[in-house]
Amino acid sequence: MASMQRYMKVLHLARAVTPYIVADEQYQQKRYGMLGQLVNQGWALARYEVREIINTIEERAVRHELNWA
């Protein structure tokens, strides 16, 4: 994830230095490809985190500890 974010920063820096690069088809392909990967990774992370929360709730329910911090 961090690697993909760094890659996006490099693309943004390239755009800042040479604004006309956004018209380049290869730039757009790389940008959209990386954005798609970031979205997919974000969804996967969200599903994992939600599953962890559900597991914690289920474990605490079995122990009758839902109201404890």
N, C-alpha and C positions, 0 to 999 in steps of 0.2 A: 504494500500500500504506500509506504513512504517513498519507494522508488518511483512509483507511478506519479506521486505528487511532485517529486523533484523534476520528473520529465515534463510535467505540465508547466512548472515554473520556468523551465528552459524555453518551452514554446512561447510562454508569455513574455519572457525577456527578448526573445527573437522578434516578437511582434513590436515590443517597445523600441527596439533599436532600428528595425526596418519595418515600419507599418505596412508597407506594400506587400509584405510576405503573406498577408491574409488572403490575397488573391491567388496565391499559388495552390494548385490542386493537391500537391503532395503534402503541404502544410495542413490543409483542411482534412485530408484523409488521416494523417497522424493524430491530429487534434480530436477528431470525432471517434477514432478508434480508441484512443486513450480514455476519453470521456466515457465511452461505453464500458470499458473495463473497470473504471472507477465506480460507475453506477452498479455494476454487477458485484464488485467486491463489497460495496456499501450494503447492498441487499443481503449478501451472504453474512456479513458481520452482524447486521440487525437481526437476522433469523437466529444466529448463534446466541446473541445476547438475550433475546426473548426466551429462547429455550432454556438458558441458564436461569433466568428469573423464574420461569415456570417450575423448573426442577427444584429450586430453593423453596418455593412456596409449597410444593408437594411434600418435600422432606419435612418442612416445619409443620405442615398439617398432620402428618403421620405422628409426629412427636407432640402434637397439641401445643405448639409454641408459636402460633400465628400472631399473637398479641405481644410478643416479646421483641425487644429491639435487637 
